[in-house]
Amino acid sequence: MSKEANEYESTVTYIIEDTKPSRMKRAAAKHLIERYFRQLTEGCGNGACTNELCASCLGFQPLDHNTAAIRALELYKMNAKLCGRHSAAFPDNSSAKETHPALLGDRHGKMPDHEDNLFPPREDFREVHYLTEEKVYEILSICEGKKDYSPLIRVIGRIFSSADGLVRSFRKDKEQHPNTKEQRKTHQAKDEDKDEDDKERTTAMEQESEASASMEGATGSTENRLGPVEVSVDIEAVRRVYDRLLSNEKMESAFLNALVYLTPNVELDLTYLDVYDTNPDYLNIFVIVMENSSLHSPEYLEMAMPLFCKCMSKLPLPALAKLTRLWSRYSVEHIRRMMETFQQLITYTVISNEYDSDSLVNDDACVVAAAKCLKLVFYANVLGGDLDTGHNEEEEPASESSELTLQELLGEERSNKKGPRVDPLEKELGVRTLDCRRPLIPFEEFVNEPLNDVLEMDKDFTFFKVDSESKFSFQSCPFILNACTKSLGLYYDNRISMYSERRITALYSLVQGQQLNPYLRLKVRRDHIIDDALVRLEMISMENPADLRKQLFVEFEGEQGVDEGGVSKEFFQLVLEEMFNPDIGMFTYDESTKLFWYNPSSLENEAQFTLIGIVLGLAIYNNCILDVHFPMVVYRKLMGKKGTYLDLADSHPVLYQSLKELLDYEGDVEEDMMITFQISQTDLFGDPITYDLKENGDKIPVNEDNRAEFVSLYGDYILNKSVERQFKAFRRGFQMVTNESPLSCLFRPEEVELLICGSRNLDFQALEETTEYDGGYSKDCRIIKDFWETVHSFGEEDKRLFLQFTTGTDRAPVGGLGKLKMIIAKNGPDTDRLPTSHTCFNALLLPEYDSKEKLKERLLKAITYAKGFGML
């Protein structure tokens, strides 16, 4: 507060406290000072005014409000000239003639008895302490009749800038906390020496308390009376009022200014007072404000929304959960509008600022608060979607190992040993993102790309794992991050785990005097890769599963390749080719979908399926992409959800269509279909086997009443029960590697598939733009231009072979080929030698062939017959 403002406040206090005038005198004094203030700021409206102390006078220098307030007090002391109210400025014509302080009598003498005759009442509706839809329309009608909206603007500004007034406004109940004469008299007696505005505010609060206490005594607390979702505010009435008023620009400004003045007080209430605990209706403020359809406008984004989001983020967890449940009942249009409001605030703030390693976006209070508010809309989107909170896979206890003893020996404890954290709001709501099959708004629309572009993921990861109490991490709002950004966070987590295992192994060796291997080393024979890998990995998983989280090094017996990543890629690919070979019988292959599924009749033991699970986990852990073809239900099951009838559309489309037709059939199901709760399948040798979906299923016909149950049981059998043994072993192997990873709390099933399999979309134009050159080559060299023309002319199969040859996989990484940093290096002058590659580093060694035709011929031969590793 400025020095002048302090002087003004102290002077007013002196007048009120020292002179001790009567209430009537104080009201008149206040009224005069306000008139002087309006004269200095607004003028009298007379274009020919000659009063040098009036803003309407020609040559008057405009004053800011602070200076005008001090000057108004000085004019009051000296009985300065006060202009009359000109009709142009005061259309209500409440005082058409000039009114001088002398007409009021001596300021220290007795005031006239009929004050209203001297000051005809202005229609400012100061007796209105809260709003109803009817009251708004009543004031609006009066304003429209006089073509002056200033009274309604003042009422909107006063009520919407007051937490108490807004809490009591637009109630569903008609009582609206009655203001009886007896209550008014009591409060007037209590507040005899208080300022008029303070008295009104105190009166309203006490009436609120008394009414609330009365209602709680009769029907219980407001929260219990309304239930976990309902609120006392009439949302439809609020929407109608906004629709009616926001078409007026002056009204829109009134709402904006009111919100600017409201938010600091609300923030103080939420920070230092348990306002929601004492009055759950406090949530009405946020419900009402969020119905404003103009919140996405630039004025709101710049002036009001940052602090409002900060206020909302300070709500206690039960209030946030209630707000989320309430919004989940909104239409898609309303949820989308709120999502876009918070998204635009984040984007507007990000592009308006510059961030670097010293000034992180994590430290931007506006972006952080908006992300927290966006989380409410995200979970409302989940709750309002197609939910399946049941059908959860049974969690197996984590494997115990000798690593616990090693940790205890070194006096260290794994901070994330209990697995990934659970979001408090998610726990309060009792729902997970995984439970939502189809949200109201696609999950992809919640991703904010400008935020992803400026996010320092290494710093954010540190906040997420180490300093989550004092620093905000956007990984606590994973819905706002794209798969590429999240995969980078997972990469940091995996690498730190590897370094941790290496350090702990070194310390253990010093303490115990035993030399332990700090890496996970696999030495395999190319012709016996399954046997060698199975024996080694099975021993590790039984003795000490923690060794699976060490960095992987693979060596092919008899080959000279050193594993810097490329040898591991080929190891994974060869293991999967062998495991998914139809001749082995572990999986069945669907020609129509090009997907594999577990063979219920497989004769292989569980260790084989556990090995595949470990391989998939190791691929994620070591940042390798695999060529596997599973339906989405496999990744849903890996994340903890059982398959249901709906998942058959992806894994068994023909069966799904048949069951769907059964559900939609309008005829006599029992007579026309003639099916029972017994189903039949063929085993590995083609022999039929039967299974009863219910006890004595062959005697229970399927009809209109039980066909939904039949379909549900059928889907459960195909996707869960028939392959329970195989999948449990598979999932057990996967979790041996990933059980301490943030994988499940960051990624959705479709993103896990992207992590394991990479992207099927091959954009070679993006690869060309990001490729680097070495050894004397540049993008302008003749051979480089010939090279890219040749590659772009390849068919789909040859392009995949080229990727396999250069990078060790024929898939694009998460984010597409533009994220692949390929290097093309010069490997001597023209020669008959073939191009070679370092798949560990995505490097292609290309001789400078003298013609485009020779380049194409040599390159095609290299990518077609490439297998094995040697030393160059």
ChimeraX attribute file (.defattr): number of C-alpha atoms within 10 A of each C-alpha:
attribute: neighborCount
match mode: 1-to-1
recipient: residues
	/A:1	6
	/A:2	8
	/A:3	9
	/A:4	13
	/A:5	15
	/A:6	13
	/A:7	12
	/A:8	20
	/A:9	13
	/A:10	12
	/A:11	15
	/A:12	15
	/A:13	12
	/A:14	12
	/A:15	13
	/A:16	19
	/A:17	11
	/A:18	9
	/A:19	11
	/A:20	12
	/A:21	16
	/A:22	15
	/A:23	15
	/A:24	14
	/A:25	19
	/A:26	18
	/A:27	13
	/A:28	18
	/A:29	20
	/A:30	17
	/A:31	13
	/A:32	20
	/A:33	20
	/A:34	16
	/A:35	20
	/A:36	27
	/A:37	23
	/A:38	18
	/A:39	22
	/A:40	27
	/A:41	20
	/A:42	15
	/A:43	25
	/A:44	25
	/A:45	20
	/A:46	18
	/A:47	13
	/A:48	9
	/A:49	18
	/A:50	13
	/A:51	16
	/A:52	14
	/A:53	21
	/A:54	27
	/A:55	23
	/A:56	24
	/A:57	19
	/A:58	13
	/A:59	10
	/A:60	14
	/A:61	11
	/A:62	14
	/A:63	13
	/A:64	9
	/A:65	14
	/A:66	15
	/A:67	16
	/A:68	18
	/A:69	22
	/A:70	20
	/A:71	19
	/A:72	23
	/A:73	20
	/A:74	16
	/A:75	17
	/A:76	20
	/A:77	12
	/A:78	8
	/A:79	13
	/A:80	14
	/A:81	17
	/A:82	20
	/A:83	23
	/A:84	19
	/A:85	23
	/A:86	20
	/A:87	16
	/A:88	12
	/A:89	14
	/A:90	17
	/A:91	14
	/A:92	18
	/A:93	14
	/A:94	15
	/A:95	18
	/A:96	13
	/A:97	12
	/A:98	11
	/A:99	16
	/A:100	15
	/A:101	16
	/A:102	9
	/A:103	10
	/A:104	17
	/A:105	12
	/A:106	11
	/A:107	16
	/A:108	10
	/A:109	10
	/A:110	12
	/A:111	16
	/A:112	13
	/A:113	9
	/A:114	8
	/A:115	13
	/A:116	9
	/A:117	9
	/A:118	13
	/A:119	14
	/A:120	11
	/A:121	13
	/A:122	13
	/A:123	14
	/A:124	14
	/A:125	13
	/A:126	13
	/A:127	8
	/A:128	13
	/A:129	20
	/A:130	24
	/A:131	20
	/A:132	20
	/A:133	17
	/A:134	12
	/A:135	13
	/A:136	17
	/A:137	15
	/A:138	12
	/A:139	19
	/A:140	20
	/A:141	14
	/A:142	15
	/A:143	18
	/A:144	10
	/A:145	10
	/A:146	11
	/A:147	12
	/A:148	15
	/A:149	18
	/A:150	16
	/A:151	19
	/A:152	24
	/A:153	20
	/A:154	17
	/A:155	22
	/A:156	21
	/A:157	21
	/A:158	21
	/A:159	22
	/A:160	28
	/A:161	24
	/A:162	22
	/A:163	18
	/A:164	19
	/A:165	21
	/A:166	25
	/A:167	26
	/A:168	24
	/A:169	24
	/A:170	26
	/A:171	24
	/A:172	15
	/A:173	10
	/A:174	9
	/A:175	9
	/A:176	16
	/A:177	18
	/A:178	11
	/A:179	15
	/A:180	9
	/A:181	9
	/A:182	9
	/A:183	14
	/A:184	15
	/A:185	11
	/A:186	11
	/A:187	18
	/A:188	16
	/A:189	9
	/A:190	13
	/A:191	16
	/A:192	12
	/A:193	14
	/A:194	14
	/A:195	14
	/A:196	16
	/A:197	10
	/A:198	11
	/A:199	17
	/A:200	19
	/A:201	15
	/A:202	16
	/A:203	21
	/A:204	21
	/A:205	15
	/A:206	14
	/A:207	19
	/A:208	21
	/A:209	15
	/A:210	14
	/A:211	17
	/A:212	18
	/A:213	15
	/A:214	13
	/A:215	15
	/A:216	15
	/A:217	10
	/A:218	9
	/A:219	11
	/A:220	14
	/A:221	18
	/A:222	18
	/A:223	17
	/A:224	12
	/A:225	14
	/A:226	13
	/A:227	11
	/A:228	15
	/A:229	15
	/A:230	14
	/A:231	23
	/A:232	21
	/A:233	22
	/A:234	18
	/A:235	17
	/A:236	13
	/A:237	16
	/A:238	21
	/A:239	15
	/A:240	12
	/A:241	18
	/A:242	19
	/A:243	14
	/A:244	14
	/A:245	17
	/A:246	17
	/A:247	10
	/A:248	12
	/A:249	9
	/A:250	14
	/A:251	21
	/A:252	18
	/A:253	16
	/A:254	23
	/A:255	24
	/A:256	23
	/A:257	18
	/A:258	20
	/A:259	22
	/A:260	20
	/A:261	16
	/A:262	23
	/A:263	23
	/A:264	15
	/A:265	15
	/A:266	24
	/A:267	20
	/A:268	12
	/A:269	16
	/A:270	18
	/A:271	13
	/A:272	8
	/A:273	12
	/A:274	13
	/A:275	17
	/A:276	16
	/A:277	13
	/A:278	12
	/A:279	16
	/A:280	20
	/A:281	21
	/A:282	23
	/A:283	21
	/A:284	23
	/A:285	22
	/A:286	17
	/A:287	19
	/A:288	20
	/A:289	16
	/A:290	16
	/A:291	19
	/A:292	19
	/A:293	16
	/A:294	18
	/A:295	22
	/A:296	19
	/A:297	13
	/A:298	14
	/A:299	13
	/A:300	21
	/A:301	20
	/A:302	14
	/A:303	14
	/A:304	20
	/A:305	26
	/A:306	23
	/A:307	23
	/A:308	25
	/A:309	25
	/A:310	22
	/A:311	22
	/A:312	22
	/A:313	22
	/A:314	18
	/A:315	21
	/A:316	14
	/A:317	14
	/A:318	16
	/A:319	19
	/A:320	21
	/A:321	24
	/A:322	20
	/A:323	23
	/A:324	25
	/A:325	22
	/A:326	18
	/A:327	24
	/A:328	24
	/A:329	16
	/A:330	14
	/A:331	12
	/A:332	16
	/A:333	11
	/A:334	16
	/A:335	21
	/A:336	18
	/A:337	18
	/A:338	23
	/A:339	21
	/A:340	18
	/A:341	23
	/A:342	27
	/A:343	24
	/A:344	19
	/A:345	24
	/A:346	24
	/A:347	16
	/A:348	16
	/A:349	21
	/A:350	19
	/A:351	12
	/A:352	9
	/A:353	10
	/A:354	11
	/A:355	17
	/A:356	10
	/A:357	10
	/A:358	7
	/A:359	11
	/A:360	15
	/A:361	25
	/A:362	19
	/A:363	14
	/A:364	15
	/A:365	15
	/A:366	21
	/A:367	24
	/A:368	22
	/A:369	24
	/A:370	25
	/A:371	24
	/A:372	21
	/A:373	23
	/A:374	25
	/A:375	25
	/A:376	24
	/A:377	25
	/A:378	28
	/A:379	25
	/A:380	24
	/A:381	30
	/A:382	26
	/A:383	25
	/A:384	24
	/A:385	20
	/A:386	14
	/A:387	17
	/A:388	16
	/A:389	14
	/A:390	9
	/A:391	14
	/A:392	15
	/A:393	16
	/A:394	10
	/A:395	9
	/A:396	10
	/A:397	7
	/A:398	15
	/A:399	14
	/A:400	12
	/A:401	15
	/A:402	11
	/A:403	17
	/A:404	15
	/A:405	10
	/A:406	16
	/A:407	14
	/A:408	10
	/A:409	13
	/A:410	13
	/A:411	8
	/A:412	11
	/A:413	11
	/A:414	11
	/A:415	10
	/A:416	13
	/A:417	11
	/A:418	10
	/A:419	16
	/A:420	15
	/A:421	12
	/A:422	11
	/A:423	12
	/A:424	11
	/A:425	18
	/A:426	15
	/A:427	11
	/A:428	13
	/A:429	18
	/A:430	12
	/A:431	17
	/A:432	19
	/A:433	20
	/A:434	19
	/A:435	22
	/A:436	19
	/A:437	12
	/A:438	15
	/A:439	20
	/A:440	20
	/A:441	18
	/A:442	11
	/A:443	16
	/A:444	12
	/A:445	13
	/A:446	22
	/A:447	16
	/A:448	18
	/A:449	14
	/A:450	14
	/A:451	21
	/A:452	17
	/A:453	12
	/A:454	16
	/A:455	20
	/A:456	17
	/A:457	21
	/A:458	14
	/A:459	14
	/A:460	23
	/A:461	21
	/A:462	16
	/A:463	20
	/A:464	18
	/A:465	16
	/A:466	12
	/A:467	13
	/A:468	14
	/A:469	10
	/A:470	8
	/A:471	14
	/A:472	20
	/A:473	23
	/A:474	24
	/A:475	21
	/A:476	20
	/A:477	18
	/A:478	19
	/A:479	25
	/A:480	25
	/A:481	23
	/A:482	20
	/A:483	23
	/A:484	18
	/A:485	21
	/A:486	25
	/A:487	25
	/A:488	16
	/A:489	22
	/A:490	22
	/A:491	17
	/A:492	16
	/A:493	20
	/A:494	23
	/A:495	17
	/A:496	12
	/A:497	19
	/A:498	23
	/A:499	16
	/A:500	16
	/A:501	21
	/A:502	20
	/A:503	13
	/A:504	18
	/A:505	22
	/A:506	16
	/A:507	16
	/A:508	18
	/A:509	15
	/A:510	12
	/A:511	11
	/A:512	10
	/A:513	9
	/A:514	11
	/A:515	11
	/A:516	14
	/A:517	13
	/A:518	20
	/A:519	18
	/A:520	16
	/A:521	17
	/A:522	17
	/A:523	14
	/A:524	19
	/A:525	16
	/A:526	17
	/A:527	11
	/A:528	10
	/A:529	16
	/A:530	19
	/A:531	12
	/A:532	16
	/A:533	19
	/A:534	17
	/A:535	12
	/A:536	15
	/A:537	23
	/A:538	18
	/A:539	12
	/A:540	15
	/A:541	20
	/A:542	11
	/A:543	14
	/A:544	15
	/A:545	22
	/A:546	18
	/A:547	25
	/A:548	23
	/A:549	25
	/A:550	26
	/A:551	20
	/A:552	21
	/A:553	18
	/A:554	22
	/A:555	20
	/A:556	21
	/A:557	12
	/A:558	11
	/A:559	13
	/A:560	13
	/A:561	18
	/A:562	17
	/A:563	17
	/A:564	15
	/A:565	21
	/A:566	24
	/A:567	22
	/A:568	25
	/A:569	24
	/A:570	21
	/A:571	21
	/A:572	21
	/A:573	20
	/A:574	15
	/A:575	19
	/A:576	18
	/A:577	13
	/A:578	13
	/A:579	19
	/A:580	20
	/A:581	13
	/A:582	14
	/A:583	10
	/A:584	13
	/A:585	18
	/A:586	23
	/A:587	19
	/A:588	19
	/A:589	18
	/A:590	13
	/A:591	8
	/A:592	9
	/A:593	14
	/A:594	11
	/A:595	18
	/A:596	19
	/A:597	19
	/A:598	21
	/A:599	19
	/A:600	23
	/A:601	16
	/A:602	17
	/A:603	11
	/A:604	13
	/A:605	12
	/A:606	15
	/A:607	17
	/A:608	20
	/A:609	24
	/A:610	26
	/A:611	26
	/A:612	22
	/A:613	24
	/A:614	26
	/A:615	24
	/A:616	27
	/A:617	24
	/A:618	25
	/A:619	21
	/A:620	24
	/A:621	25
	/A:622	21
	/A:623	20
	/A:624	24
	/A:625	25
	/A:626	25
	/A:627	15
	/A:628	17
	/A:629	15
	/A:630	19
	/A:631	20
	/A:632	18
	/A:633	22
	/A:634	22
	/A:635	18
	/A:636	22
	/A:637	20
	/A:638	21
	/A:639	21
	/A:640	19
	/A:641	21
	/A:642	20
	/A:643	23
	/A:644	21
	/A:645	21
	/A:646	16
	/A:647	20
	/A:648	22
	/A:649	16
	/A:650	15
	/A:651	23
	/A:652	20
	/A:653	16
	/A:654	13
	/A:655	16
	/A:656	19
	/A:657	13
	/A:658	12
	/A:659	21
	/A:660	16
	/A:661	11
	/A:662	20
	/A:663	15
	/A:664	10
	/A:665	13
	/A:666	9
	/A:667	11
	/A:668	11
	/A:669	18
	/A:670	15
	/A:671	11
	/A:672	10
	/A:673	14
	/A:674	11
	/A:675	17
	/A:676	20
	/A:677	23
	/A:678	20
	/A:679	15
	/A:680	10
	/A:681	11
	/A:682	12
	/A:683	13
	/A:684	14
	/A:685	7
	/A:686	8
	/A:687	8
	/A:688	10
	/A:689	10
	/A:690	11
	/A:691	16
	/A:692	18
	/A:693	21
	/A:694	14
	/A:695	11
	/A:696	12
	/A:697	15
	/A:698	16
	/A:699	13
	/A:700	16
	/A:701	18
	/A:702	23
	/A:703	19
	/A:704	15
	/A:705	10
	/A:706	12
	/A:707	19
	/A:708	17
	/A:709	13
	/A:710	23
	/A:711	23
	/A:712	15
	/A:713	18
	/A:714	22
	/A:715	22
	/A:716	20
	/A:717	20
	/A:718	19
	/A:719	25
	/A:720	19
	/A:721	16
	/A:722	16
	/A:723	17
	/A:724	15
	/A:725	14
	/A:726	23
	/A:727	23
	/A:728	22
	/A:729	20
	/A:730	23
	/A:731	25
	/A:732	23
	/A:733	27
	/A:734	23
	/A:735	21
	/A:736	22
	/A:737	25
	/A:738	22
	/A:739	19
	/A:740	21
	/A:741	19
	/A:742	20
	/A:743	21
	/A:744	19
	/A:745	20
	/A:746	21
	/A:747	24
	/A:748	20
	/A:749	20
	/A:750	13
	/A:751	20
	/A:752	22
	/A:753	21
	/A:754	23
	/A:755	23
	/A:756	23
	/A:757	25
	/A:758	24
	/A:759	18
	/A:760	13
	/A:761	12
	/A:762	19
	/A:763	13
	/A:764	17
	/A:765	12
	/A:766	14
	/A:767	18
	/A:768	17
	/A:769	12
	/A:770	16
	/A:771	17
	/A:772	16
	/A:773	17
	/A:774	13
	/A:775	11
	/A:776	9
	/A:777	18
	/A:778	16
	/A:779	15
	/A:780	8
	/A:781	12
	/A:782	14
	/A:783	20
	/A:784	18
	/A:785	13
	/A:786	16
	/A:787	17
	/A:788	15
	/A:789	13
	/A:790	16
	/A:791	17
	/A:792	14
	/A:793	11
	/A:794	15
	/A:795	9
	/A:796	11
	/A:797	9
	/A:798	16
	/A:799	18
	/A:800	18
	/A:801	20
	/A:802	22
	/A:803	19
	/A:804	20
	/A:805	25
	/A:806	27
	/A:807	25
	/A:808	27
	/A:809	25
	/A:810	24
	/A:811	23
	/A:812	25
	/A:813	25
	/A:814	25
	/A:815	18
	/A:816	19
	/A:817	25
	/A:818	20
	/A:819	15
	/A:820	17
	/A:821	16
	/A:822	21
	/A:823	18
	/A:824	21
	/A:825	20
	/A:826	17
	/A:827	19
	/A:828	13
	/A:829	11
	/A:830	14
	/A:831	14
	/A:832	11
	/A:833	13
	/A:834	16
	/A:835	22
	/A:836	19
	/A:837	24
	/A:838	21
	/A:839	25
	/A:840	17
	/A:841	16
	/A:842	20
	/A:843	22
	/A:844	21
	/A:845	19
	/A:846	25
	/A:847	21
	/A:848	20
	/A:849	19
	/A:850	13
	/A:851	12
	/A:852	16
	/A:853	12
	/A:854	14
	/A:855	22
	/A:856	18
	/A:857	11
	/A:858	18
	/A:859	19
	/A:860	19
	/A:861	12
	/A:862	19
	/A:863	22
	/A:864	13
	/A:865	10
	/A:866	15
	/A:867	10
	/A:868	12
	/A:869	20
	/A:870	10
	/A:871	7
	/A:872	8
